[in-house]
Amino acid sequence: MPVAPPRPKMPQLNALRAFEAAARLNSISAAADELCVTPAAVSQQIKSLEAWTGDKLFIRNPQGVDLTRLGSSVVADFTTAFDKLGSSVQKLRMNAAPHEVRIAALPSIAQLWVSPRLPNIRGKMPQISISVSALEQRPNLVREPFDLAIFYEVRGTPTTAIPLGQDSIFPVCSPAVAARLNTIQDLAAEVFLHDSTWRDDWKTWLSAVAPDQNLNKGGPEFSLYSLALEECRNGAGVLIGHEALVRSQIDAGQLVAPFETKVALPRDLACSLVKPLETGSVLEQVTAMLRAAKSV
């Protein structure tokens, strides 16, 4: 009778995924963040793959990890394979739910730029379901389940993102505080508000506008830009505003820009896409409305 010999075991998919992520990102911890597991779990998966191969794939060092010759010889193939797999999963997801649009955005952008525009889009496209996730880092759209990613992108970075406007900064405050500000020197008597992500905003603006002024740049710091902005509206002090994030509140009279000078940063608010836009598609319509619509 025929005999079926045991088939050689392939390494686990999770082990291959952990290896590819750590190799691409040159970091165990960064791979763990991307895969939503612990660094210990990534290390264990890599060790299991090294046990299967019988050789080392990484050289560990205090700065991170470096690929061995064996690891370097295959990482490009694994990256291409996982990108292809990710694209296929994205296609499956989008075809299964063509009227669902998932947006990822920096928390400040999600709260202050995307969210105010959604009522207008829902009113004109009631058949569309839009979900928004606030993320600190732009996701890998090839592999993560998002259709659009709206973040600040450094100008000149190779990207297919659609620019939505240059990031310009300038001080903003409540009308009551603005009434006390006639010159830049008057800022010396005011409280400077700070966002923890953009700690250098005040330094950048003052260095460009008033480099000779010795103004106190200390003051309360907030982990969310929206919190800093709320305190600014409440009259707690003066905050550096980012054009796209404060324009609607200036137009509504909730905030005032007491000085005319703006400083343009070398980056744009930009919308990255999971795939090229198809004319007439749901994604094309939503993207066009996001670009054209004003917040309410």
Phi and psi in degrees as GROMACS dihedral restraints (atoms count N, CA, C in turn):
[ dihedral_restraints ]
;  ai    aj    ak    al  type     phi  dphi    fc
    3     4     5     6     1   -65.3    20    10
    4     5     6     7     1   147.9    20    10
    6     7     8     9     1  -115.2    20    10
    7     8     9    10     1   129.0    20    10
    9    10    11    12     1   -95.6    20    10
   10    11    12    13     1   106.8    20    10
   12    13    14    15     1   -67.7    20    10
   13    14    15    16     1   149.6    20    10
   15    16    17    18     1   -62.5    20    10
   16    17    18    19     1   137.8    20    10
   18    19    20    21     1   -84.7    20    10
   19    20    21    22     1   144.0    20    10
   21    22    23    24     1   -60.8    20    10
   22    23    24    25     1   141.6    20    10
   24    25    26    27     1   -81.7    20    10
   25    26    27    28     1   135.4    20    10
   27    28    29    30     1   -85.1    20    10
   28    29    30    31     1   154.2    20    10
   30    31    32    33     1   -66.1    20    10
   31    32    33    34     1   155.3    20    10
   33    34    35    36     1   -66.7    20    10
   34    35    36    37     1   146.1    20    10
   36    37    38    39     1   -60.5    20    10
   37    38    39    40     1   -38.3    20    10
   39    40    41    42     1   -63.1    20    10
   40    41    42    43     1   -33.9    20    10
   42    43    44    45     1   -68.0    20    10
   43    44    45    46     1   -41.5    20    10
   45    46    47    48     1   -64.6    20    10
   46    47    48    49     1   -40.1    20    10
   48    49    50    51     1   -65.2    20    10
   49    50    51    52     1   -41.6    20    10
   51    52    53    54     1   -64.0    20    10
   52    53    54    55     1   -42.7    20    10
   54    55    56    57     1   -61.2    20    10
   55    56    57    58     1   -47.8    20    10
   57    58    59    60     1   -62.9    20    10
   58    59    60    61     1   -43.4    20    10
   60    61    62    63     1   -65.7    20    10
   61    62    63    64     1   -45.6    20    10
   63    64    65    66     1   -63.8    20    10
   64    65    66    67     1   -37.8    20    10
   66    67    68    69     1   -69.1    20    10
   67    68    69    70     1   -43.5    20    10
   69    70    71    72     1   -67.4    20    10
   70    71    72    73     1   -39.2    20    10
   72    73    74    75     1   -93.4    20    10
   73    74    75    76     1    -8.0    20    10
   75    76    77    78     1    57.1    20    10
   76    77    78    79     1    35.9    20    10
   78    79    80    81     1  -163.9    20    10
   79    80    81    82     1   132.3    20    10
   81    82    83    84     1   -69.3    20    10
   82    83    84    85     1   -44.9    20    10
   84    85    86    87     1   -66.2    20    10
   85    86    87    88     1   -39.6    20    10
   87    88    89    90     1   -65.6    20    10
   88    89    90    91     1   -37.9    20    10
   90    91    92    93     1   -64.5    20    10
   91    92    93    94     1   -39.4    20    10
   93    94    95    96     1   -63.1    20    10
   94    95    96    97     1   -42.0    20    10
   96    97    98    99     1   -61.2    20    10
   97    98    99   100     1   -44.6    20    10
   99   100   101   102     1   -65.7    20    10
  100   101   102   103     1   -37.5    20    10
  102   103   104   105     1   -90.3    20    10
  103   104   105   106     1    -2.7    20    10
  105   106   107   108     1    60.5    20    10
  106   107   108   109     1    43.1    20    10
  108   109   110   111     1  -134.3    20    10
  109   110   111   112     1  -179.9    20    10
  111   112   113   114     1   -85.9    20    10
  112   113   114   115     1   155.3    20    10
  114   115   116   117     1   -56.9    20    10
  115   116   117   118     1   -35.0    20    10
  117   118   119   120     1   -62.7    20    10
  118   119   120   121     1   -37.1    20    10
  120   121   122   123     1   -66.7    20    10
  121   122   123   124     1   -40.6    20    10
  123   124   125   126     1   -63.5    20    10
  124   125   126   127     1   -45.1    20    10
  126   127   128   129     1   -60.6    20    10
  127   128   129   130     1   -40.5    20    10
  129   130   131   132     1   -66.0    20    10
  130   131   132   133     1   -40.3    20    10
  132   133   134   135     1   -63.8    20    10
  133   134   135   136     1   -41.1    20    10
  135   136   137   138     1   -66.2    20    10
  136   137   138   139     1   -40.2    20    10
  138   139   140   141     1   -62.2    20    10
  139   140   141   142     1   -38.8    20    10
  141   142   143   144     1   -65.9    20    10
  142   143   144   145     1   -35.7    20    10
  144   145   146   147     1   -70.5    20    10
  145   146   147   148     1   -38.7    20    10
  147   148   149   150     1   -65.1    20    10
  148   149   150   151     1   -35.5    20    10
  150   151   152   153     1   -65.6    20    10
  151   152   153   154     1   -37.8    20    10
  153   154   155   156     1   -67.0    20    10
  154   155   156   157     1   -41.5    20    10
  156   157   158   159     1   -76.9    20    10
  157   158   159   160     1   -27.6    20    10
  159   160   161   162     1    80.8    20    10
  160   161   162   163     1    15.6    20    10
  162   163   164   165     1  -151.9    20    10
  163   164   165   166     1   163.9    20    10
  165   166   167   168     1   -79.9    20    10
  166   167   168   169     1   144.2    20    10
  168   169   170   171     1  -106.9    20    10
  169   170   171   172     1   -23.8    20    10
  171   172   173   174     1  -132.6    20    10
  172   173   174   175     1   152.5    20    10
  174   175   176   177     1  -109.2    20    10
  175   176   177   178     1   117.6    20    10
  177   178   179   180     1   -80.3    20    10
  178   179   180   181     1   139.5    20    10
  180   181   182   183     1  -147.8    20    10
  181   182   183   184     1   166.1    20    10
  183   184   185   186     1   -59.3    20    10
  184   185   186   187     1   -27.3    20    10
  186   187   188   189     1   -84.4    20    10
  187   188   189   190     1   -11.6    20    10
  189   190   191   192     1   149.5    20    10
  190   191   192   193     1  -132.6    20    10
  192   193   194   195     1  -136.4    20    10
  193   194   195   196     1   147.2    20    10
  195   196   197   198     1  -121.1    20    10
  196   197   198   199     1   143.3    20    10
  198   199   200   201     1   -74.1    20    10
  199   200   201   202     1   141.2    20    10
  201   202   203   204     1   -77.4    20    10
  202   203   204   205     1   175.5    20    10
  204   205   206   207     1   -60.5    20    10
  205   206   207   208     1   -39.3    20    10
  207   208   209   210     1   -63.1    20    10
  208   209   210   211     1   -46.7    20    10
  210   211   212   213     1   -62.5    20    10
  211   212   213   214     1   -41.9    20    10
  213   214   215   216     1   -63.2    20    10
  214   215   216   217     1   -29.6    20    10
  216   217   218   219     1   -71.9    20    10
  217   218   219   220     1   -16.6    20    10
  219   220   221   222     1  -124.0    20    10
  220   221   222   223     1   -12.2    20    10
  222   223   224   225     1   -62.0    20    10
  223   224   225   226     1   -38.1    20    10
  225   226   227   228     1   -62.4    20    10
  226   227   228   229     1   -38.4    20    10
  228   229   230   231     1   -66.0    20    10
  229   230   231   232     1   -40.6    20    10
  231   232   233   234     1   -67.1    20    10
  232   233   234   235     1   -40.3    20    10
  234   235   236   237     1   -62.2    20    10
  235   236   237   238     1   -44.6    20    10
  237   238   239   240     1   -61.2    20    10
  238   239   240   241     1   -41.5    20    10
  240   241   242   243     1   -65.9    20    10
  241   242   243   244     1   -44.8    20    10
  243   244   245   246     1   -71.3    20    10
  244   245   246   247     1   -32.5    20    10
  246   247   248   249     1   -63.4    20    10
  247   248   249   250     1   -42.8    20    10
  249   250   251   252     1   -64.3    20    10
  250   251   252   253     1   -42.9    20    10
  252   253   254   255     1   -62.5    20    10
  253   254   255   256     1   -42.8    20    10
  255   256   257   258     1   -62.2    20    10
  256   257   258   259     1   -42.1    20    10
  258   259   260   261     1   -62.5    20    10
  259   260   261   262     1   -39.2    20    10
  261   262   263   264     1   -66.8    20    10
  262   263   264   265     1   -40.1    20    10
  264   265   266   267     1   -65.1    20    10
  265   266   267   268     1   -41.6    20    10
  267   268   269   270     1   -61.6    20    10
  268   269   270   271     1   -42.4    20    10
  270   271   272   273     1   -62.7    20    10
  271   272   273   274     1   -42.2    20    10
  273   274   275   276     1   -61.1    20    10
  274   275   276   277     1   -45.5    20    10
  276   277   278   279     1   -62.6    20    10
  277   278   279   280     1   -46.3    20    10
  279   280   281   282     1   -68.9    20    10
  280   281   282   283     1   -37.3    20    10
  282   283   284   285     1   -71.2    20    10
  283   284   285   286     1   -30.3    20    10
  285   286   287   288     1   -74.7    20    10
  286   287   288   289     1   -29.5    20    10
  288   289   290   291     1  -136.1    20    10
  289   290   291   292     1    72.3    20    10
  291   292   293   294     1   -67.3    20    10
  292   293   294   295     1   -16.1    20    10
  294   295   296   297     1  -102.9    20    10
  295   296   297   298     1    12.7    20    10
  297   298   299   300     1  -105.3    20    10
  298   299   300   301     1   131.6    20    10
  300   301   302   303     1  -123.5    20    10
  301   302   303   304     1   124.8    20    10
  303   304   305   306     1  -111.7    20    10
  304   305   306   307     1   123.5    20    10
  306   307   308   309     1  -114.1    20    10
  307   308   309   310     1   133.4    20    10
  309   310   311   312     1  -110.6    20    10
  310   311   312   313     1   138.5    20    10
  312   313   314   315     1  -152.7    20    10
  313   314   315   316     1   153.9    20    10
  315   316   317   318     1   -54.8    20    10
  316   317   318   319     1   140.8    20    10
  318   319   320   321     1   -50.1    20    10
  319   320   321   322     1   -44.4    20    10
  321   322   323   324     1   -64.1    20    10
  322   323   324   325     1   -38.8    20    10
  324   325   326   327     1   -69.7    20    10
  325   326   327   328     1   -41.2    20    10
  327   328   329   330     1   -60.2    20    10
  328   329   330   331     1   -43.4    20    10
  330   331   332   333     1   -77.3    20    10
  331   332   333   334     1   -42.2    20    10
  333   334   335   336     1  -103.2    20    10
  334   335   336   337     1   -16.4    20    10
  336   337   338   339     1  -117.9    20    10
  337   338   339   340     1   -47.7    20    10
  339   340   341   342     1   -75.4    20    10
  340   341   342   343     1   -54.3    20    10
  342   343   344   345     1   -55.2    20    10
  343   344   345   346     1   -44.4    20    10
  345   346   347   348     1   -64.3    20    10
  346   347   348   349     1   -17.9    20    10
  348   349   350   351     1   -89.4    20    10
  349   350   351   352     1   -14.0    20    10
  351   352   353   354     1   -66.7    20    10
  352   353   354   355     1   -39.3    20    10
  354   355   356   357     1   -57.2    20    10
  355   356   357   358     1   -39.5    20    10
  357   358   359   360     1   -65.1    20    10
  358   359   360   361     1   -41.0    20    10
  360   361   362   363     1   -67.6    20    10
  361   362   363   364     1   -43.5    20    10
  363   364   365   366     1   -61.6    20    10
  364   365   366   367     1   -37.1    20    10
  366   367   368   369     1   -65.3    20    10
  367   368   369   370     1   -35.4    20    10
  369   370   371   372     1   -93.2    20    10
  370   371   372   373     1   -19.8    20    10
  372   373   374   375     1  -133.9    20    10
  373   374   375   376     1    67.5    20    10
  375   376   377   378     1   -63.8    20    10
  376   377   378   379     1   -17.9    20    10
  378   379   380   381     1   -80.4    20    10
  379   380   381   382     1    -8.1    20    10
  381   382   383   384     1   -93.8    20    10
  382   383   384   385     1   137.1    20    10
  384   385   386   387     1  -107.4    20    10
  385   386   387   388     1   119.2    20    10
  387   388   389   390     1  -114.1    20    10
  388   389   390   391     1   125.3    20    10
  390   391   392   393     1  -111.5    20    10
  391   392   393   394     1   143.8    20    10
  393   394   395   396     1  -127.6    20    10
  394   395   396   397     1   129.2    20    10
  396   397   398   399     1  -118.0    20    10
  397   398   399   400     1   129.1    20    10
  399   400   401   402     1   -90.2    20    10
  400   401   402   403     1   118.2    20    10
  402   403   404   405     1  -127.8    20    10
  403   404   405   406     1   146.2    20    10
  405   406   407   408     1   -77.7    20    10
  406   407   408   409     1   -27.7    20    10
  408   409   410   411     1  -122.9    20    10
  409   410   411   412     1   143.6    20    10
  411   412   413   414     1   -63.9    20    10
  412   413   414   415     1   129.1    20    10
  414   415   416   417     1   -75.5    20    10
  415   416   417   418     1   162.9    20    10
  417   418   419   420     1   -81.0    20    10
  418   419   420   421     1   103.1    20    10
  420   421   422   423     1   -68.3    20    10
  421   422   423   424     1   -18.1    20    10
  423   424   425   426     1   -71.3    20    10
  424   425   426   427     1   -30.5    20    10
  426   427   428   429     1  -116.1    20    10
  427   428   429   430     1   -18.6    20    10
  429   430   431   432     1  -106.4    20    10
  430   431   432   433     1   148.7    20    10
  432   433   434   435     1   -79.0    20    10
  433   434   435   436     1    62.5    20    10
  435   436   437   438     1  -128.5    20    10
  436   437   438   439     1   149.6    20    10
  438   439   440   441     1   -97.1    20    10
  439   440   441   442     1   -35.4    20    10
  441   442   443   444     1  -131.7    20    10
  442   443   444   445     1   147.1    20    10
  444   445   446   447     1  -132.6    20    10
  445   446   447   448     1   120.5    20    10
  447   448   449   450     1  -113.5    20    10
  448   449   450   451     1   108.8    20    10
  450   451   452   453     1  -142.7    20    10
  451   452   453   454     1   170.7    20    10
  453   454   455   456     1   -82.4    20    10
  454   455   456   457     1   129.2    20    10
  456   457   458   459     1  -118.9    20    10
  457   458   459   460     1   131.5    20    10
  459   460   461   462     1   -63.0    20    10
  460   461   462   463     1   129.8    20    10
  462   463   464   465     1   -64.1    20    10
  463   464   465   466     1   136.8    20    10
  465   466   467   468     1    96.7    20    10
  466   467   468   469     1   -12.3    20    10
  468   469   470   471     1   -69.8    20    10
  469   470   471   472     1   130.0    20    10
  471   472   473   474     1   -59.6    20    10
  472   473   474   475     1   117.0    20    10
  474   475   476   477     1  -161.7    20    10
  475   476   477   478     1   155.4    20    10
  477   478   479   480     1  -101.1    20    10
  478   479   480   481     1    13.0    20    10
  480   481   482   483     1   -64.7    20    10
  481   482   483   484     1   149.9    20    10
  483   484   485   486     1   -89.6    20    10
  484   485   486   487     1   117.8    20    10
  486   487   488   489     1   -68.7    20    10
  487   488   489   490     1   137.2    20    10
  489   490   491   492     1  -111.9    20    10
  490   491   492   493     1    -2.1    20    10
  492   493   494   495     1   142.8    20    10
  493   494   495   496     1   144.8    20    10
  495   496   497   498     1   -69.1    20    10
  496   497   498   499     1   144.8    20    10
  498   499   500   501     1   -84.4    20    10
  499   500   501   502     1   109.7    20    10
  501   502   503   504     1  -115.7    20    10
  502   503   504   505     1   142.6    20    10
  504   505   506   507     1  -121.9    20    10
  505   506   507   508     1   152.4    20    10
  507   508   509   510     1  -169.5    20    10
  508   509   510   511     1   155.7    20    10
  510   511   512   513     1   -68.4    20    10
  511   512   513   514     1   144.8    20    10
  513   514   515   516     1  -136.2    20    10
  514   515   516   517     1   156.1    20    10
  516   517   518   519     1  -162.5    20    10
  517   518   519   520     1   176.8    20    10
  519   520   521   522     1   -74.0    20    10
  520   521   522   523     1   159.8    20    10
  522   523   524   525     1   -56.9    20    10
  523   524   525   526     1   -36.7    20    10
  525   526   527   528     1   -64.9    20    10
  526   527   528   529     1   -41.9    20    10
  528   529   530   531     1   -69.7    20    10
  529   530   531   532     1   -39.1    20    10
  531   532   533   534     1   -60.3    20    10
  532   533   534   535     1   -30.0    20    10
  534   535   536   537     1   -64.5    20    10
  535   536   537   538     1   -19.7    20    10
  537   538   539   540     1   -93.0    20    10
  538   539   540   541     1    -6.0    20    10
  540   541   542   543     1  -107.2    20    10
  541   542   543   544     1   103.3    20    10
  543   544   545   546     1  -104.8    20    10
  544   545   546   547     1   -30.8    20    10
  546   547   548   549     1  -134.4    20    10
  547   548   549   550     1   165.9    20    10
  549   550   551   552     1   -62.9    20    10
  550   551   552   553     1   -31.8    20    10
  552   553   554   555     1   -61.4    20    10
  553   554   555   556     1   -25.4    20    10
  555   556   557   558     1   -66.2    20    10
  556   557   558   559     1   -17.5    20    10
  558   559   560   561     1   -63.2    20    10
  559   560   561   562     1   -22.2    20    10
  561   562   563   564     1   -60.5    20    10
  562   563   564   565     1   -24.8    20    10
  564   565   566   567     1   -94.4    20    10
  565   566   567   568     1     1.7    20    10
  567   568   569   570     1  -107.3    20    10
  568   569   570   571     1   162.3    20    10
  570   571   572   573     1   -86.7    20    10
  571   572   573   574     1   129.0    20    10
  573   574   575   576     1   -89.9    20    10
  574   575   576   577     1   126.4    20    10
  576   577   578   579     1   -97.4    20    10
  577   578   579   580     1   145.2    20    10
  579   580   581   582     1  -132.4    20    10
  580   581   582   583     1   144.9    20    10
  582   583   584   585     1  -100.4    20    10
  583   584   585   586     1   134.0    20    10
  585   586   587   588     1   -66.8    20    10
  586   587   588   589     1   -26.7    20    10
  588   589   590   591     1   -75.1    20    10
  589   590   591   592     1   -40.5    20    10
  591   592   593   594     1  -108.3    20    10
  592   593   594   595     1    64.0    20    10
  594   595   596   597     1   -65.4    20    10
  595   596   597   598     1   -25.4    20    10
  597   598   599   600     1   -92.3    20    10
  598   599   600   601     1     7.0    20    10
  600   601   602   603     1   -57.0    20    10
  601   602   603   604     1   -49.6    20    10
  603   604   605   606     1   -64.3    20    10
  604   605   606   607     1   -43.6    20    10
  606   607   608   609     1   -60.5    20    10
  607   608   609   610     1   -42.5    20    10
  609   610   611   612     1   -64.0    20    10
  610   611   612   613     1   -46.5    20    10
  612   613   614   615     1   -68.7    20    10
  613   614   615   616     1   -46.1    20    10
  615   616   617   618     1   -66.4    20    10
  616   617   618   619     1   -36.8    20    10
  618   619   620   621     1   -63.5    20    10
  619   620   621   622     1   -32.8    20    10
  621   622   623   624     1   -83.9    20    10
  622   623   624   625     1   -32.3    20    10
  624   625   626   627     1  -101.4    20    10
  625   626   627   628     1   -39.7    20    10
  627   628   629   630     1  -139.6    20    10
  628   629   630   631     1    65.8    20    10
  630   631   632   633     1   -64.2    20    10
  631   632   633   634     1   -21.5    20    10
  633   634   635   636     1   -93.4    20    10
  634   635   636   637     1    -3.2    20    10
  636   637   638   639     1   -88.5    20    10
  637   638   639   640     1   128.5    20    10
  639   640   641   642     1   -94.4    20    10
  640   641   642   643     1    78.4    20    10
  642   643   644   645     1   -98.1    20    10
  643   644   645   646     1   143.8    20    10
  645   646   647   648     1   -72.7    20    10
  646   647   648   649     1   117.4    20    10
  648   649   650   651     1   -99.3    20    10
  649   650   651   652     1     5.2    20    10
  651   652   653   654     1   -75.5    20    10
  652   653   654   655     1   162.7    20    10
  654   655   656   657     1   157.9    20    10
  655   656   657   658     1   177.8    20    10
  657   658   659   660     1   -59.6    20    10
  658   659   660   661     1   144.6    20    10
  660   661   662   663     1  -121.3    20    10
  661   662   663   664     1   141.0    20    10
  663   664   665   666     1  -124.5    20    10
  664   665   666   667     1   140.7    20    10
  666   667   668   669     1   -78.5    20    10
  667   668   669   670     1   -18.3    20    10
  669   670   671   672     1  -120.8    20    10
  670   671   672   673     1   132.0    20    10
  672   673   674   675     1   -61.5    20    10
  673   674   675   676     1   -35.1    20    10
  675   676   677   678     1   -63.9    20    10
  676   677   678   679     1   -32.9    20    10
  678   679   680   681     1   -68.6    20    10
  679   680   681   682     1   -43.6    20    10
  681   682   683   684     1   -60.9    20    10
  682   683   684   685     1   -39.1    20    10
  684   685   686   687     1   -68.4    20    10
  685   686   687   688     1   -37.6    20    10
  687   688   689   690     1   -63.6    20    10
  688   689   690   691     1   -44.4    20    10
  690   691   692   693     1   -64.3    20    10
  691   692   693   694     1   -35.0    20    10
  693   694   695   696     1   -62.2    20    10
  694   695   696   697     1   -45.1    20    10
  696   697   698   699     1   -62.9    20    10
  697   698   699   700     1   -31.4    20    10
  699   700   701   702     1   -77.3    20    10
  700   701   702   703     1    -3.1    20    10
  702   703   704   705     1    88.8    20    10
  703   704   705   706     1    17.1    20    10
  705   706   707   708     1   -76.5    20    10
  706   707   708   709     1   -16.3    20    10
  708   709   710   711     1   164.6    20    10
  709   710   711   712     1  -162.6    20    10
  711   712   713   714     1  -114.3    20    10
  712   713   714   715     1   135.3    20    10
  714   715   716   717     1  -122.9    20    10
  715   716   717   718     1   150.0    20    10
  717   718   719   720     1   -78.8    20    10
  718   719   720   721     1   120.6    20    10
  720   721   722   723     1   -92.2    20    10
  721   722   723   724     1   144.5    20    10
  723   724   725   726     1  -101.4    20    10
  724   725   726   727     1   124.9    20    10
  726   727   728   729     1   -43.0    20    10
  727   728   729   730     1   -52.9    20    10
  729   730   731   732     1   -65.8    20    10
  730   731   732   733     1   -27.5    20    10
  732   733   734   735     1   -91.2    20    10
  733   734   735   736     1   -18.1    20    10
  735   736   737   738     1  -117.9    20    10
  736   737   738   739     1    -9.3    20    10
  738   739   740   741     1   -57.2    20    10
  739   740   741   742     1   -44.4    20    10
  741   742   743   744     1   -64.3    20    10
  742   743   744   745     1   -35.2    20    10
  744   745   746   747     1   -75.6    20    10
  745   746   747   748     1   -29.2    20    10
  747   748   749   750     1   -68.9    20    10
  748   749   750   751     1   -44.4    20    10
  750   751   752   753     1   -62.3    20    10
  751   752   753   754     1   -30.9    20    10
  753   754   755   756     1   -85.1    20    10
  754   755   756   757     1    -3.6    20    10
  756   757   758   759     1    82.3    20    10
  757   758   759   760     1     6.1    20    10
  759   760   761   762     1   -77.4    20    10
  760   761   762   763     1   -29.4    20    10
  762   763   764   765     1  -127.1    20    10
  763   764   765   766     1   158.5    20    10
  765   766   767   768     1  -130.7    20    10
  766   767   768   769     1   140.3    20    10
  768   769   770   771     1   -99.5    20    10
  769   770   771   772     1    99.2    20    10
  771   772   773   774     1   -70.6    20    10
  772   773   774   775     1   -17.5    20    10
  774   775   776   777     1  -125.1    20    10
  775   776   777   778     1   145.1    20    10
  777   778   779   780     1   -77.9    20    10
  778   779   780   781     1   -26.1    20    10
  780   781   782   783     1   -72.9    20    10
  781   782   783   784     1   125.6    20    10
  783   784   785   786     1  -111.7    20    10
  784   785   786   787     1   150.2    20    10
  786   787   788   789     1  -115.9    20    10
  787   788   789   790     1   119.6    20    10
  789   790   791   792     1   -83.0    20    10
  790   791   792   793     1   125.6    20    10
  792   793   794   795     1   -88.3    20    10
  793   794   795   796     1   155.2    20    10
  795   796   797   798     1   -79.3    20    10
  796   797   798   799     1    49.2    20    10
  798   799   800   801     1  -154.8    20    10
  799   800   801   802     1   161.9    20    10
  801   802   803   804     1  -123.3    20    10
  802   803   804   805     1   149.6    20    10
  804   805   806   807     1   -71.4    20    10
  805   806   807   808     1   125.9    20    10
  807   808   809   810     1  -141.1    20    10
  808   809   810   811     1   151.2    20    10
  810   811   812   813     1  -112.5    20    10
  811   812   813   814     1   112.9    20    10
  813   814   815   816     1   -91.2    20    10
  814   815   816   817     1   150.1    20    10
  816   817   818   819     1  -121.9    20    10
  817   818   819   820     1   148.9    20    10
  819   820   821   822     1   -70.7    20    10
  820   821   822   823     1   -26.9    20    10
  822   823   824   825     1  -157.7    20    10
  823   824   825   826     1   162.2    20    10
  825   826   827   828     1   -56.6    20    10
  826   827   828   829     1   142.3    20    10
  828   829   830   831     1   -69.6    20    10
  829   830   831   832     1   136.0    20    10
  831   832   833   834     1  -101.9    20    10
  832   833   834   835     1   130.7    20    10
  834   835   836   837     1   -56.6    20    10
  835   836   837   838     1   126.9    20    10
  837   838   839   840     1    86.5    20    10
  838   839   840   841     1    -6.6    20    10
  840   841   842   843     1   -71.9    20    10
  841   842   843   844     1   161.8    20    10
  843   844   845   846     1   -58.3    20    10
  844   845   846   847     1   -43.7    20    10
  846   847   848   849     1   -63.2    20    10
  847   848   849   850     1   -39.6    20    10
  849   850   851   852     1   -64.6    20    10
  850   851   852   853     1   -41.7    20    10
  852   853   854   855     1   -65.9    20    10
  853   854   855   856     1   -44.4    20    10
  855   856   857   858     1   -65.2    20    10
  856   857   858   859     1   -43.4    20    10
  858   859   860   861     1   -61.4    20    10
  859   860   861   862     1   -42.5    20    10
  861   862   863   864     1   -63.7    20    10
  862   863   864   865     1   -38.7    20    10
  864   865   866   867     1   -71.6    20    10
  865   866   867   868     1   -35.9    20    10
  867   868   869   870     1   -62.1    20    10
  868   869   870   871     1   -40.7    20    10
  870   871   872   873     1   -69.8    20    10
  871   872   873   874     1   -36.3    20    10
  873   874   875   876     1   -91.5    20    10
  874   875   876   877     1   -30.3    20    10
  876   877   878   879     1   -73.2    20    10
  877   878   879   880     1   148.4    20    10
  879   880   881   882     1   -99.7    20    10
  880   881   882   883     1   149.6    20    10
  882   883   884   885     1   -69.1    20    10
  883   884   885   886     1   156.4    20    10
